[in-house]
Amino acid sequence: QVEKRLELVKQVSHSTHKKLTACLQGQQGVDADKRSKKLPLTTLAQCLMEGSAVLGDDSLLGKMLRLCGEAEDKLAQELIHFELQVERDVIEPLFVLAEVEIPNIQKQRKHLAKLVLDMDSSRTRWQQSVKSSGLASNLQPSGAKADALREEMEEAANRVEICRDQLSADMYNFVAKEVDYANYFQTLIEVQAEYHRKSLALLQNVLPQIKAQQEAWMEKPSFGKPLEEHLAVSGREIAFPVEACVTMLLECGMQEEGLFRVAPSASKLKKLKAALDCCVVDVQEYSADPHAIAGALKSYLRELPEPLMTFELYEEWIQASNIPEQEKRLQALWSACEKLPKANYNNIRYLIKFLAKLTEYQDTNKMTPSNVAIVLGPNLLWPQADGNMTEMMTTVSLQIVGIIEPLIQHADWFFPGDIEFNVTGNYGSPMHVNHNANYSSMPSPDMDHTDRRQHDQARRPLSVATDNMMLEFYKKDG
């Protein structure tokens, strides 16, 4: 039974050793330093660190590459330590078992078989000698030759006995050491577990640093991001695209016919949205195309994951719009308004006050409260449902107009007091200096129409960068 198991254990040990060796990423049998150079993880770490040096620590990608490069290098060191341990405690003992210990026992088995043949041969020769001597004298064989044959036979039997005892001892040892052989595999799992624990600890240690760098980086895109997340990251009360577009439109778009209704140039709109996502906009470039600015504002509102007027209050808004008596309807709308989260309330207040200001120019721009509500309403409130948005919006558009129109008409009742549209005095993220220090020359919201027209005609559109030097700075800054 042991002999049968010997061959099977040898086969299993050999194949396991072969497959386990193939799992090693480092070069087998060399020291840690040499292994490190050939390790794919080390090469990756070097590549990341070189990339970090090229991009510099003043860019987010540069910081990410450096942190990841350091982490990958530490993981590579852990991997080398793990592989060296597996090699020493598992792979080498398996090799010894398959290629040395079991073959030695099998050689001894063959040697015993040879000794048995030798013993049988000696016995046969001695028996023949006895037979021939008996035929001659009918006596026991005697003489030097017979003695020599008997001694040879006894010596061969003795050698067989010693070899058989040795083989039995080795086989019993093999059976007894099965626990040790099994321990190689327990060691493999233990070493792997320790390696993965250390690797996980390394990754868990670096992840908060990576996340902190991401969160500390102010210049994050705003389109398609939750309102509160964008406000928290940028440290603003009014969403950047909302403030930027409103302040630009106050400069150059208030008398534009069909504002928010006329479709802008697709390429211009795409470029402006990308610029807003980077928090840097050149007003001068877009002052000739207020429709692109209005389109960008509509896009921002439409791409919010949740409408500015929230899913939670959707039913309440719709029910309020269905109340036939005007006074009760306005009261219900005011009640829903008061329930908006602070961030949403601030932004809807800002936007409605601007739209009310826009409708003051309705004789020129043809944008009455009703027209504004029709084109902007579906971007401020929509139901939370799957399916075709166009079909769905058709059924509720009238109700939404019935919500937005009175908000615009009675903006000062819903949101008492004047509002400073240029809240931050700049368009950029709080990381940057005030991009638009001379923006105080913007017409104040409470200026009357005649003064505003004179004011608008007297000044040319401003750039976010207040002079050529600042523009040059931004070009260099990338």
C-alpha positions as CSV (number, residue, x, y, z in Angstrom):
1,Q,0.0,0.0,0.0
2,V,2.8,2.4,0.9
3,E,4.6,1.6,-2.4
4,K,1.5,2.5,-4.4
5,R,1.1,5.7,-2.4
6,L,4.8,6.6,-3.0
7,E,4.3,7.0,-6.8
8,L,1.0,8.9,-6.4
9,V,2.5,11.3,-3.9
10,K,5.5,11.8,-6.1
11,Q,3.2,12.7,-9.1
12,V,1.1,15.1,-7.1
13,S,4.1,16.8,-5.5
14,H,5.8,17.2,-8.8
15,S,2.8,18.7,-10.6
16,T,2.0,21.0,-7.6
17,H,5.6,22.2,-7.5
18,K,5.5,22.9,-11.2
19,K,2.3,24.9,-11.0
20,L,3.2,26.8,-7.9
21,T,6.5,27.8,-9.5
22,A,4.6,29.1,-12.5
23,C,2.6,31.4,-10.1
24,L,5.8,33.2,-9.0
25,Q,6.2,36.6,-10.7
26,G,9.8,37.1,-9.6
27,Q,12.7,35.0,-11.0
28,Q,13.1,31.9,-8.9
29,G,16.3,31.3,-7.0
30,V,17.7,34.8,-7.0
31,D,17.9,37.4,-4.2
32,A,15.3,40.0,-3.4
33,D,17.1,42.9,-5.2
34,K,17.4,41.0,-8.5
35,R,13.8,39.8,-8.2
36,S,12.6,43.3,-7.6
37,K,14.0,44.6,-10.9
38,K,12.2,42.0,-13.0
39,L,8.8,42.2,-11.1
40,P,5.9,43.7,-13.2
41,L,4.7,45.6,-10.1
42,T,8.0,47.3,-9.6
43,T,8.1,48.3,-13.3
44,L,4.5,49.7,-12.9
45,A,5.6,51.6,-9.7
46,Q,8.5,53.1,-11.6
47,C,6.3,54.1,-14.5
48,L,3.8,55.8,-12.1
49,M,6.6,57.7,-10.3
50,E,8.1,58.9,-13.6
51,G,4.7,60.0,-14.7
52,S,4.2,61.9,-11.4
53,A,7.6,63.7,-11.9
54,V,6.6,64.7,-15.4
55,L,3.1,66.1,-14.4
56,G,4.3,67.6,-11.1
57,D,2.6,67.7,-7.7
58,D,0.7,70.8,-8.5
59,S,-1.7,68.8,-10.7
60,L,-4.2,66.3,-9.4
61,L,-3.0,63.5,-11.8
62,G,0.6,64.1,-10.7
63,K,-0.4,63.6,-7.0
64,M,-2.5,60.5,-7.9
65,L,0.4,59.0,-9.8
66,R,2.8,59.6,-7.0
67,L,0.5,58.1,-4.3
68,C,-0.3,55.1,-6.5
69,G,3.4,54.6,-7.5
70,E,4.4,54.6,-3.8
71,A,1.7,52.1,-3.0
72,E,2.5,49.8,-5.9
73,D,6.2,49.8,-4.9
74,K,5.3,48.8,-1.3
75,L,3.0,46.1,-2.7
76,A,5.9,44.9,-4.9
77,Q,8.1,44.6,-1.8
78,E,5.4,42.6,0.0
79,L,5.1,40.3,-3.0
80,I,8.8,39.6,-3.1
81,H,8.8,38.8,0.6
82,F,5.8,36.5,0.1
83,E,7.4,34.7,-2.9
84,L,10.7,34.2,-1.1
85,Q,8.8,32.7,1.9
86,V,6.7,30.4,-0.3
87,E,9.8,29.3,-2.2
88,R,11.7,28.5,1.1
89,D,8.8,26.9,3.0
90,V,6.7,25.2,0.3
91,I,8.2,25.0,-3.1
92,E,11.7,23.7,-2.1
93,P,10.3,21.1,0.4
94,L,7.9,19.8,-2.3
95,F,10.8,19.6,-4.7
96,V,12.8,17.6,-2.2
97,L,9.9,15.3,-1.5
98,A,9.1,14.6,-5.2
99,E,12.7,14.6,-6.6
100,V,14.8,13.3,-3.7
101,E,13.0,11.6,-0.8
102,I,10.5,9.4,-2.7
103,P,13.0,8.6,-5.5
104,N,15.6,7.5,-2.8
105,I,13.0,5.1,-1.3
106,Q,12.2,3.8,-4.8
107,K,15.9,3.3,-5.5
108,Q,16.2,1.3,-2.3
109,R,13.2,-0.8,-3.4
110,K,15.0,-1.6,-6.7
111,H,18.2,-2.3,-4.8
112,L,16.4,-4.8,-2.5
113,A,15.0,-6.6,-5.6
114,K,18.5,-6.9,-7.0
115,L,19.8,-8.2,-3.6
116,V,17.0,-10.8,-3.5
117,L,18.0,-11.9,-7.0
118,D,21.6,-12.2,-5.9
119,M,20.5,-14.2,-2.8
120,D,18.4,-16.5,-4.9
121,S,21.3,-17.0,-7.3
122,S,23.7,-17.8,-4.4
123,R,21.1,-20.3,-2.9
124,T,20.7,-22.0,-6.3
125,R,24.5,-22.4,-6.7
126,W,24.8,-23.8,-3.2
127,Q,21.9,-26.2,-3.8
128,Q,23.4,-27.5,-7.0
129,S,26.7,-28.0,-5.2
130,V,24.8,-30.0,-2.5
131,K,23.0,-32.1,-5.1
132,S,26.2,-33.0,-7.1
133,S,28.1,-33.8,-3.9
134,G,25.2,-36.0,-2.6
135,L,25.2,-38.0,-5.8
136,A,28.9,-38.6,-5.4
137,S,29.1,-39.7,-1.8
138,N,25.6,-39.4,-0.4
139,L,27.2,-37.2,2.3
140,Q,26.9,-33.5,3.2
141,P,29.0,-31.3,0.8
142,S,32.3,-30.5,2.2
143,G,35.4,-28.8,1.2
144,A,36.4,-25.2,0.6
145,K,34.1,-24.7,-2.3
146,A,31.0,-25.7,-0.5
147,D,31.9,-23.6,2.5
148,A,32.5,-20.6,0.3
149,L,29.1,-21.1,-1.4
150,R,27.3,-21.4,1.9
151,E,29.0,-18.2,3.2
152,E,28.1,-16.4,0.0
153,M,24.5,-17.5,0.4
154,E,24.4,-16.4,4.0
155,E,26.0,-13.1,3.3
156,A,23.5,-12.4,0.5
157,A,20.6,-13.3,2.8
158,N,22.1,-10.9,5.4
159,R,22.3,-8.1,2.9
160,V,18.7,-8.6,1.9
161,E,17.6,-8.5,5.5
162,I,19.5,-5.3,6.2
163,C,18.2,-3.6,3.0
164,R,14.6,-4.8,3.8
165,D,14.8,-3.4,7.3
166,Q,16.1,-0.1,5.9
167,L,13.4,0.1,3.3
168,S,10.7,-0.7,5.8
169,A,12.0,2.0,8.1
170,D,12.0,4.5,5.3
171,M,8.5,3.6,4.3
172,Y,7.2,3.8,7.8
173,N,9.0,7.2,8.1
174,F,7.3,8.3,4.9
175,V,3.9,7.4,6.3
176,A,4.7,9.0,9.7
177,K,5.8,12.2,8.0
178,E,2.6,12.7,6.0
179,V,1.5,15.3,8.6
180,D,4.7,17.2,7.8
181,Y,4.1,17.0,4.0
182,A,0.5,18.2,4.5
183,N,1.8,21.1,6.5
184,Y,3.5,22.5,3.4
185,F,0.0,23.3,2.1
186,Q,-1.2,24.8,5.4
187,T,2.0,27.0,5.3
188,L,1.1,28.1,1.8
189,I,-2.3,29.3,2.8
190,E,-1.0,31.0,6.0
191,V,1.8,32.8,4.1
192,Q,-0.8,33.9,1.4
193,A,-3.2,35.1,4.1
194,E,-0.4,37.2,5.8
195,Y,0.6,38.6,2.4
196,H,-2.9,39.6,1.6
197,R,-3.4,41.1,5.1
198,K,-0.3,43.3,4.7
199,S,-1.3,44.3,1.1
200,L,-4.8,45.2,2.2
201,A,-3.4,47.2,5.1
202,L,-1.2,49.1,2.7
203,L,-4.1,49.8,0.3
204,Q,-6.4,50.8,3.1
205,N,-3.7,53.2,4.4
206,V,-3.2,54.9,1.0
207,L,-6.9,55.1,0.0
208,P,-7.9,57.8,2.5
209,Q,-4.9,59.9,1.3
210,I,-6.0,59.4,-2.4
211,K,-9.6,60.3,-1.5
212,A,-8.4,63.3,0.6
213,Q,-6.5,64.6,-2.4
214,Q,-9.5,64.1,-4.7
215,E,-11.8,65.9,-2.2
216,A,-9.3,68.8,-1.6
217,W,-9.0,69.4,-5.4
218,M,-11.4,72.2,-6.0
219,E,-11.7,72.1,-9.7
220,K,-14.2,69.4,-10.1
221,P,-16.8,69.2,-12.9
222,S,-20.3,70.5,-11.9
223,F,-22.4,69.3,-14.8
224,G,-24.3,66.1,-13.9
225,K,-23.1,66.2,-10.3
226,P,-25.5,66.5,-7.3
227,L,-26.1,70.1,-6.3
228,E,-25.0,69.7,-2.7
229,E,-21.8,67.9,-3.6
230,H,-20.8,70.6,-6.1
231,L,-21.6,73.4,-3.5
232,A,-19.6,71.6,-0.8
233,V,-16.6,71.0,-3.0
234,S,-16.5,74.5,-4.3
235,G,-17.5,76.2,-1.1
236,R,-20.3,78.1,-2.8
237,E,-23.9,78.9,-2.1
238,I,-25.0,79.3,-5.7
239,A,-23.9,76.7,-8.2
240,F,-21.0,77.9,-10.4
241,P,-22.7,77.4,-13.8
242,V,-25.9,79.2,-12.5
243,E,-24.0,82.2,-11.2
244,A,-21.7,82.4,-14.2
245,C,-24.4,82.2,-16.7
246,V,-26.8,84.6,-14.9
247,T,-24.1,87.2,-14.4
248,M,-23.0,86.9,-18.1
249,L,-26.6,87.2,-19.3
250,L,-27.2,90.2,-17.1
251,E,-24.4,91.8,-19.1
252,C,-25.2,90.8,-22.6
253,G,-28.4,88.9,-22.9
254,M,-31.3,90.7,-21.2
255,Q,-32.6,92.2,-24.4
256,E,-31.9,89.2,-26.6
257,E,-35.1,88.1,-28.4
258,G,-36.1,84.5,-27.6
259,L,-33.5,83.9,-24.9
260,F,-33.8,80.3,-23.5
261,R,-36.0,79.5,-26.5
262,V,-33.6,79.9,-29.5
263,A,-31.3,76.9,-29.8
264,P,-27.6,77.8,-29.6
265,S,-24.7,76.6,-31.8
266,A,-24.0,73.0,-30.7
267,S,-20.2,73.4,-30.8
268,K,-20.4,76.7,-28.9
269,L,-22.6,75.2,-26.2
270,K,-20.3,72.2,-25.9
271,K,-17.3,74.5,-25.5
272,L,-19.0,76.7,-22.9
273,K,-20.1,73.7,-20.8
274,A,-16.6,72.4,-20.8
275,A,-15.2,75.8,-19.8
276,L,-17.8,76.0,-17.0
277,D,-16.8,72.5,-15.8
278,C,-13.2,73.9,-15.5
279,C,-14.5,77.0,-13.6
280,V,-12.8,79.4,-16.1
281,V,-14.9,81.3,-18.6
282,D,-14.0,84.2,-20.9
283,V,-17.1,86.4,-20.9
284,Q,-15.8,88.4,-23.9
285,E,-15.9,85.3,-26.1
286,Y,-19.5,84.5,-25.3
287,S,-21.0,88.0,-25.0
288,A,-21.9,87.9,-28.7
289,D,-23.8,84.6,-28.2
290,P,-26.1,84.9,-25.2
291,H,-28.1,81.9,-26.6
292,A,-25.1,79.7,-25.9
293,I,-25.0,81.0,-22.3
294,A,-28.7,80.4,-21.8
295,G,-28.3,76.9,-23.3
296,A,-25.5,76.1,-20.9
297,L,-27.7,77.2,-18.0
298,K,-30.6,75.0,-19.2
299,S,-28.2,72.1,-19.7
300,Y,-26.8,72.4,-16.2
301,L,-30.3,72.4,-14.7
302,R,-31.5,69.5,-16.9
303,E,-28.4,67.4,-16.2
304,L,-28.7,67.6,-12.4
305,P,-29.3,64.0,-11.0
306,E,-32.3,65.5,-9.1
307,P,-34.3,68.5,-10.3
308,L,-33.6,71.8,-8.5
309,M,-37.2,71.7,-7.1
310,T,-36.6,68.0,-5.9
311,F,-38.3,64.7,-6.4
312,E,-39.5,64.7,-2.9
313,L,-41.7,67.8,-3.3
314,Y,-42.9,66.9,-6.8
315,E,-46.4,65.8,-5.8
316,E,-46.8,68.8,-3.6
317,W,-45.8,71.2,-6.4
318,I,-48.3,69.5,-8.8
319,Q,-51.1,69.6,-6.3
320,A,-50.4,73.3,-5.5
321,S,-50.6,74.1,-9.2
322,N,-54.0,72.4,-9.5
323,I,-55.7,74.6,-6.9
324,P,-58.2,76.9,-8.7
325,E,-58.2,79.8,-6.3
326,Q,-55.2,82.0,-7.0
327,E,-54.6,83.1,-3.4
328,K,-54.7,79.5,-2.0
329,R,-52.6,78.3,-5.0
330,L,-49.9,80.9,-4.3
331,Q,-50.0,80.0,-0.6
332,A,-49.5,76.3,-1.4
333,L,-46.6,77.1,-3.7
334,W,-45.0,79.2,-1.0
335,S,-45.4,76.4,1.5
336,A,-43.7,73.9,-0.9
337,C,-41.0,76.5,-1.5
338,E,-40.3,76.8,2.2
339,K,-39.8,73.0,2.4
340,L,-36.9,73.0,-0.2
341,P,-33.5,72.0,1.2
342,K,-31.4,75.1,1.9
343,A,-29.1,74.6,-1.1
344,N,-32.0,74.1,-3.5
345,Y,-33.9,77.0,-1.9
346,N,-30.9,79.4,-2.3
347,N,-30.4,78.4,-6.0
348,I,-34.1,78.5,-7.0
349,R,-34.5,81.9,-5.3
350,Y,-31.4,83.2,-7.2
351,L,-32.7,81.8,-10.5
352,I,-36.3,83.0,-10.1
353,K,-35.2,86.5,-9.2
354,F,-33.1,86.5,-12.3
355,L,-35.9,85.3,-14.5
356,A,-38.2,87.9,-13.0
357,K,-35.6,90.5,-13.9
358,L,-35.4,89.0,-17.5
359,T,-39.2,89.4,-17.9
360,E,-38.9,93.1,-17.2
361,Y,-37.4,93.3,-20.7
362,Q,-40.3,91.3,-22.3
363,D,-41.2,94.0,-24.7
364,T,-37.7,93.6,-26.3
365,N,-36.8,89.9,-25.6
366,K,-40.4,88.5,-26.0
367,M,-39.9,86.4,-23.0
368,T,-43.0,86.8,-20.8
369,P,-43.3,84.8,-17.5
370,S,-45.4,82.3,-19.4
371,N,-42.8,81.9,-22.2
372,V,-39.9,81.5,-19.7
373,A,-41.9,79.0,-17.7
374,I,-42.6,77.0,-20.8
375,V,-38.9,76.7,-21.9
376,L,-37.3,76.5,-18.4
377,G,-40.0,74.7,-16.3
378,P,-39.2,71.1,-17.6
379,N,-35.5,71.8,-16.5
380,L,-36.5,72.7,-13.0
381,L,-39.0,70.0,-12.1
382,W,-39.7,66.5,-13.5
383,P,-41.2,63.3,-12.1
384,Q,-39.0,60.5,-10.9
385,A,-39.9,57.8,-13.3
386,D,-38.5,55.5,-16.0
387,G,-39.7,55.6,-19.6
388,N,-39.7,58.1,-22.3
389,M,-39.0,61.5,-20.8
390,T,-40.5,63.4,-23.8
391,E,-43.8,61.6,-23.6
392,M,-43.9,61.9,-19.8
393,M,-43.0,65.6,-19.9
394,T,-45.8,66.4,-22.4
395,T,-48.4,65.3,-19.9
396,V,-47.1,67.4,-17.0
397,S,-45.7,70.4,-18.9
398,L,-48.8,72.5,-18.4
399,Q,-48.8,71.8,-14.7
400,I,-45.2,72.7,-14.4
401,V,-45.8,76.0,-16.3
402,G,-48.5,76.6,-13.7
403,I,-45.9,76.3,-11.0
404,I,-43.0,78.3,-12.5
405,E,-45.1,81.2,-14.1
406,P,-46.5,82.4,-10.7
407,L,-43.1,82.1,-9.1
408,I,-41.7,84.4,-11.7
409,Q,-44.7,86.8,-11.6
410,H,-44.6,87.1,-7.8
411,A,-40.9,86.7,-7.3
412,D,-40.7,89.5,-4.8
413,W,-43.5,88.0,-2.8
414,F,-42.1,84.5,-2.8
415,F,-38.5,85.7,-2.2
416,P,-38.6,89.2,-0.6
417,G,-35.7,91.6,-0.7
418,D,-33.1,92.4,-3.3
419,I,-30.4,89.9,-4.4
420,E,-26.8,90.4,-5.4
421,F,-26.4,88.3,-8.5
422,N,-22.6,88.5,-8.5
423,V,-22.4,86.6,-5.2
424,T,-18.7,85.7,-5.2
425,G,-17.4,88.5,-7.3
426,N,-15.7,85.9,-9.5
427,Y,-16.4,82.9,-11.6
428,G,-13.5,80.7,-10.6
429,S,-13.3,78.2,-7.8
430,P,-12.2,79.5,-4.3
431,M,-8.7,78.1,-5.0
432,H,-8.1,81.0,-7.4
433,V,-7.7,84.7,-6.8
434,N,-10.6,86.9,-7.7
435,H,-10.7,86.6,-11.4
436,N,-13.0,89.6,-11.9
437,A,-12.0,92.2,-9.4
438,N,-13.5,95.1,-11.4
439,Y,-16.9,93.3,-11.7
440,S,-18.4,95.8,-9.2
441,S,-19.2,97.9,-12.3
442,M,-22.0,95.5,-13.1
443,P,-25.4,97.2,-13.1
444,S,-27.1,96.7,-9.8
445,P,-30.3,94.6,-9.8
446,D,-32.4,97.5,-8.5
447,M,-31.3,100.0,-11.2
448,D,-34.2,101.2,-13.3
449,H,-34.6,100.2,-17.0
450,T,-33.4,103.5,-18.5
451,D,-30.2,103.6,-16.4
452,R,-29.6,99.9,-17.1
453,R,-29.8,100.4,-20.8
454,Q,-27.4,103.4,-20.6
455,H,-25.1,101.4,-18.4
456,D,-25.1,98.4,-20.7
457,Q,-24.3,100.6,-23.7
458,A,-21.5,102.4,-21.9
459,R,-19.5,99.3,-21.0
460,R,-18.1,96.5,-23.1
461,P,-18.4,92.9,-21.8
462,L,-15.7,92.0,-19.3
463,S,-13.4,89.0,-19.4
464,V,-13.1,86.7,-16.4
465,A,-9.4,87.5,-16.5
466,T,-9.5,91.2,-15.8
467,D,-6.6,92.1,-18.1
468,N,-4.2,90.7,-20.6
469,M,-1.7,89.7,-17.9
470,M,-4.3,87.6,-16.2
471,L,-5.3,86.0,-19.5
472,E,-1.6,85.2,-20.2
473,F,-1.4,83.6,-16.7
474,Y,-4.3,81.3,-17.4
475,K,-2.8,80.3,-20.8
476,K,0.4,79.4,-19.0
477,D,-1.5,77.7,-16.2
478,G,-3.1,75.4,-18.7
